[in-house]
Amino acid sequence: MAKAAKTAIKKDPKLSAEAKNYTKVIKAVRSPKTGAYSFKEGMVHKDKVKDFLASK
């Protein structure tokens, strides 16, 4: 099914240009109870990556 979504983006240049503005960001977050790390990830606009990493 991912192949169908990929081809849909290629057909419409406007969607293709908009999709390139997003980045997958992965952040390690430490649990206050156990001290173990977990990962928080999200698709973020490229202008808001620093805000995502700075948030708790």
C-alpha positions as CSV (number, residue, x, y, z in Angstrom):
1,M,0.0,0.0,0.0
2,A,2.9,2.3,0.5
3,K,3.7,2.0,-3.2
4,A,0.3,3.5,-4.0
5,A,0.9,6.5,-1.7
6,K,4.3,7.0,-3.2
7,T,2.9,7.1,-6.8
8,A,0.2,9.5,-5.7
9,I,2.8,12.0,-4.5
10,K,4.8,11.7,-7.7
11,K,1.7,12.5,-9.8
12,D,1.0,15.7,-8.1
13,P,4.0,18.1,-8.0
14,K,2.4,20.3,-5.3
15,L,2.1,17.3,-2.9
16,S,5.6,16.2,-3.7
17,A,7.0,19.6,-2.9
18,E,5.0,19.8,0.4
19,A,6.2,16.3,1.5
20,K,9.8,17.3,1.2
21,N,9.3,20.0,3.9
22,Y,8.8,17.3,6.6
23,T,11.4,15.4,8.5
24,K,11.2,12.3,10.8
25,V,12.6,13.2,14.2
26,I,13.5,10.7,16.9
27,K,14.2,11.9,20.4
28,A,15.4,9.9,23.4
29,V,13.4,10.6,26.5
30,R,14.4,9.4,30.0
31,S,11.7,8.0,32.3
32,P,11.7,9.7,35.7
33,K,10.6,6.6,37.5
34,T,12.9,3.9,36.1
35,G,15.6,5.9,34.4
36,A,15.2,3.9,31.3
37,Y,15.1,5.6,27.9
38,S,12.2,5.5,25.5
39,F,12.0,7.1,22.1
40,K,9.5,9.7,21.0
41,E,9.2,10.1,17.2
42,G,7.2,12.3,14.9
43,M,6.9,13.8,11.5
44,V,7.7,17.5,12.0
45,H,7.9,20.4,9.6
46,K,11.6,21.2,8.9
47,D,11.2,24.7,10.5
48,K,10.0,23.3,13.8
49,V,12.6,20.6,14.4
50,K,14.4,22.6,17.1
51,D,11.1,23.2,18.9
52,F,10.3,19.5,18.9
53,L,13.8,18.6,20.3
54,A,13.6,21.3,23.0
55,S,10.2,20.2,24.3
56,K,9.9,17.7,27.1
